[in-house]
Amino acid sequence: MSGGLGALAGSTSGLGREAFAQAAGSTAQSGIEPNTIKRRGVGFRGYDPDRASPGFTLFAPLLANNTTVYLIDIRGNIVHMWEMPYPPGLYGYLTDRGTLFYNGKIPSSTHVGQAPYAGGAALEVDWNGRVLWEVRHPDHNHDGRRLRNGNVILICAKPLPDEIVRRVRGGRAGSEYDGGKMDAPYLVEMTTAGEIVWEWRSWDHLDPEKDGITADQDDRDVWTVANAVYELPDGNIMVSFRAISSVVMINRQTGEIYWRFGAPPLSGQHAPNILANGHLLLFDNGPHRLDETLPFSRVLEIDVATKRIVWKYQDNPVSNFFSPRISNAQRLPNGNTLIDEGWFGRFFEVTPEGETVWEYVNPYFGAPEGQFGPSAGLTVGEKRPQVNRVFRAYRYTEAEIARAQLAT
């Protein structure tokens, strides 16, 4: 990756102090830090003060026992924390008013409720963490957003009818759950009082044969796997489906899909969002590409009208940048792009030319949940994994943070 980091973080400033202290203690005992990410360095890694976009970065470590949302300054120092009632399910963001919208995890006995991507609650809090409202839905997972009309839209999932399960193509045979069941996503719009006012079911608008699971080795426990929902400027809805490597736009009035972009070139993408110029920005994870030999990640800017890729960031060599799941990208006010390489908790900012001008690695480690977590595939005596994953990270300006401090 091309560099130019003006101020390297060899010191243990900001958020990195505790993590570096832990790493140092571990090294003294064993001779070398056993965790690969810690060994490479965590916390604030460096920046180019003349080219980095000023502001504050918000993130919620995706750990089983974490309930803290962090806000750090450009040098990695904590400037604020929100203590939430639940672990992230899977992230939070600041609304236009400045309040913190948060998707929380409330596990249940269902397949969705036991999954690593489970949600269960959506809520909004002020700067001091006071809950302004909260809604719950047992099928909620991955994402939820506040709509401009004041309502909330949630990604949910429930079991598919058996006749549709039999028709779904792709995926690894026999990897369904409970002897042949599959879930599928649907959208729920509700008021902040919990009244459901609109639903959209994916299986009514997608074809199980034409829209099969992209990767033959993927699990068949969920068909399509919606991982992001986004309100478009005209009020219509955009959804990302990871397992079929497709992004679609949905007419709010008719429910019909009127635009889609899929594989190739997409592969297991996350977090599509619309830029000020009308283009689409997303994190293209790339775990199983149909048009490339190697797995690698990249960030794409796509002209919606022509479906042409007009800008991209990928590393050189491409294999140096990769997150098989989660992650996001955000276009910043100065034209740079903030990228969350979520699987490894690494946030970095690149210029339009692809030069890295800021980098930070989440120093908070712990056990993940679900199939990626403490008991997944462990043999007797094997240690539980320690990860620093972050579903999404966002940068906010000083003015936006000032507004957040006053929002109620």
N, C-alpha and C positions, 0 to 999 in steps of 0.2 A: 504494500500500500504506500502511495506517495505520502510524504510526511510534511515536515515543517512545523512541528510543535515547538513554539517559542519558549515555553516555560515547562521544563520537565519536572515531574513530581517525584523526585528521589526522596524527598522528605516525607514524613508521616503527617501531613497537614490534613485538617478537616475530617471528613467521615472516615478516612483511611486509618486514623490512629489506632483505634481499637482492633481493627482487623490486622494491621501490621504487627501490633503487639502480640496478638494471638499466634500469628504466623511465626514470629520470632521465638516464642516459647516452644512451639512445636518443633522448630528447627533445632533448638538446643537439645531437645530430648532424642530426636530420631536422626539428626544429621542433615535431613532435608525435608522440606514441607511435602507431605504426601498428596495434598490436593493440587491438581494440575493448575487450576485457575488461580488459586492463592499463590502458588509458586511463581507464576508469571507476573504477579503484581495486581493489587486491587486498590480501590479508592481513586482519587484524582491522579491522572497519568500525565497531564500536560495540556497546554493550549497555546495558540497564537493570539495574543490579545488584540492585535490589529485586524484580524480577519474573523475571529469567532463572533457569533451573534450574542450580544449581552443578554443576560436574563437568568432565570431560575428553572431548574429541572425537577420535575415531580415524578415519583415512581413509588410502587408498592411491591416489595420483594414477594415473590410467589412461593411462600413457604407455609408449611402446615401450621406452624405456631406463631406466625407473624400477623399482627393486627395494626401495624404502623405504616402510615403513608409519609414519605420523606419529601422535603423540598430543600434542594441544595443550591448554593450560588455557583458562579462560574468556576470557582476554585475548589469546589467539592465540599465546602463547609455547610453544615446543616443550619438553615435559617428558620425552619419551622417543621413541626411534626403534628400529624393528626392521629390520635388513638381511636381506632374504630371498634365497633362492637363485634365484628367478625373478621376472619381472614379474608384476603382478597378473592373475589370470585368473578372476574379475575383482575380488576384494576379500577383506578379512579381517574377523574379528570376535572378541571375547573370549568364550570359553565360560563356562559356569557355574562351572567350576573356576578360571577366570582365565587359562588359557592362550590363546594366539592361534591360532585356526583360520584357515588361509589357503588360498585357491584360487589356484594358480600357473599361469602360461602356459608350456607347452612346445609350440611349433609343430610341425606335422607336414605331410606332403604331401597330406593329405586335404582335402576341402572344409571340414570343421569345423576342422581344424588350421590352416588359412590364414585363418579368419574373424576379425574384430575381437573376437568374443566367445569365442574359443578358451580352453580351460583346459588340462587334461592332467595336473595334479597337485593333490592335496589333502594338506595336512600340518598339523601342530600344533607350535608352538614355545613355549618358556618365555620369561620376561621378558628373558633375555639372548640370545634368538635361537637357543638350542640346539634342534635338531630332535628331537622326541620320537618321531615316526613319520611316515611318508610313504607314500601310495599313488598309483599312476598309472593312468590309463585314456586311451587315445588318442582316444576319442569324447567325453570330458568337455568341457563348456562351460557358461558362464554362472554356475552355482551349485553348491555342495556344502555340506553341513551335517553336523555331528556329531549322531547320534541319541542318545536317552536310554539305549538299550541298549549304547552304546559303539561301535556301528558307524558307518559313514559312508554318506550317501546323495548320489549325484551325478546331475546332469542330463547325459545323453549324447545323441548324435544319430548317425544313420547313414542311408544311402540307403533310400528307400521302394521297395517293389516297383513295377514299371512299371504294373501294372494299377490300383494305387491312385493313382499320379501322374495318370493320365488322368482320374480322377474328381474330383480336387480342384478346387473352384470358387474363383473370385476371383483377384486378383493380376494382374500385367501379363503378358500373353501373350508367350512367347518369352524370359522372364527366368529360366528354369530354367538350371542349369549343365550343362556337358558335353553339350550337345545334347538336353536334356530330362530331366535328373535332378533330383530333389528329396530333401532330407533330412527326417527327422522325429525328434522327441525320444523318448527312453525313459529310465526311471529305473533306476539300479543301486544296490543296497545291498551293501556289502562290509565285511568286517572291516578293522581297521587293519593286518592282515597281508596284505591284498589278496585274500582269498577272497570271491568273489561268492556271496551267499546269497539274493538276491531281485532280480527284474526286473519292470518294468511297461512295456509298449509302448503308446504313445499311439494308434497306428493300429488297435489291437485294440479300443479303447473309444470312439473318436471317429469321426464320419461325414464323409468327405471332401466330401460334397455339402451336408449340413446345417451342418457346421462349416467352411465355406469361409473363405478369407482375407477379412478385413473390408474392407480398402481395395483398390479396383481398381488403384491405382497401385503397390502394394507388390510387391516381388520374389517370384517363385515358386521360389526356390532352397531354401526351407525351409517346410514346412507346419506351422503352429501356433506355432513358436518358443517353447519353454519358457524362461522367463527367471528363474524362482524356484521353489524347492522348500522346504517348511516342514512340520515335524512338529507336528501338532495335539496338544492336551492329552490326547486319548484314544488317541494313538498312530497315528491315521490320518494321511494325507498330503494336503497342499494344494499345488497347482501353479498357476502363472500362465502362460498362453499369450498372448504378445503379439500375434501375427499374427491370431488369431481373437478378440482382445479378451475373453478369458474367464478366470475363476478357477474351478477345480474342486476338490472334495474327494473323495479316493479311499479306499475301504475297503481296509485293508491285508490283510485276510484273503481277500476275494473279488476284489479288483482293480476292482470296479465303481465308477463315478462316482455318488455319491449326492447331491451338491449342486453347483450351478453358478450363476454370475452373469456376465452378459456384456454385449454391446452391443445397443442403448444401455442404460445410460448409459456403460459403460466404453469406453475407447479406448486400446489399446496400453499397458495398465497394467504396473506393476512392484511388486515387494517386498510382497506381502500378508503380514500377520502378525496374530495374534490378541491382543487386549488383555485385561487382567485382568477386564474386565466381559463378556468373551465376544464382543465385537464384532470386526469385521474392519477393519483399517486398511490403506490402500494408497495408492500414488502413481499417480494416473490421468493419464497423459501427455497424451493428447488430440491426437495429430498429425492424425487424420482422423476427426472425430466424425460419427456418423450423425444426430445430433439437434441439431447446432449448425453455424453457418456458419463461425465462426472456429476455428482451432486454438488451444487453450490448455490449461494444466495445472491440476490441483487435487489436493488430498488429501482422501480420503473416509473416513469412518467409517460402516460398514454394520452394521445389526442382522442377524446371520446368520439368525435365525428368521423374520423378516418380509421380509428383503431391502430394507429401507427405509434410505435415507441419513439418518443421525441427526445428522451433523456434517460440515462441509466447510470447507476453506480454499481460497479462490481470490482472486486479486488484483482490484483495481478501478482501471482496467478489466482485464478478464480476460486480455487479451493481454500484460500486463506480466509475467506469470509463465508460463514455458513451457520444457519440456525434452522434445524429441521422442523421446529414448531415455533409457535408464538411470534412475537416481534412486531415492530411498526416503524414507520418513517413519517417525519413531519417537516414540511417546508417552512423555513424561518423567515423573519422579516427582511433580512439582508440578502436573501436568495440562496443561502446555504441550506443544507438538509440535515436534520438530526435523525440518527438511525439508532434503533434499539436492536442489537443482536441478542435477542431475548434469552435464548437457551443458555448463554454464557454470561448474562447480566452485564453486557458491555454496551455503553452508550458512546457514540462518537458523532462528530459533526464534520461534514465534508462541504467543500466549495462546489460550484457548478462544474469545475474542472476535475473534481474527484480528489482534491487534496485534503487530508485530515488536518483540522485546525483545533480540535478539542476532543478529549477522551477521558472517560471515567468508567470504572468497573465496580459494580455493586459489591461492597465488602461484606454484606450480610448473608451468611450461609446457614442452611438448615435442611431438614428433611422435606422433600416434596411429598405430594399426595397421590393417591390413586395408582394407576398402572405404571406410572413413572416413579413411584415412590418407595417408601420404606420396605415393603414386603415383596415388591415385584421381582420375581425371578431370583431371589437370594438363596444361596446355598447355606448349609449349616456352617456357622462361624464367619460368614461374609459380613463385612461392615455395611451399615446403612449408608447410602450416598448422602453427601452434603453438597447442595447446589445453591446457586445465587440467581436463579431465573427471575426475569421480569417480563410480564406480558406486554406492557406498553410503557413508554416514557414520553413525557411532554415538556417542552421548554415554554416558559411564560416570561413576558416582558416585565420591567419594573412597574409600569402603569397597570398591568393586569394583576400583579400581586398587591398593589396598593388598593385596587378595587376589591380584591378578595378579602382584604383585612377589614373592610367596611360592610361587606355583604351580610345580610341577615335573612 
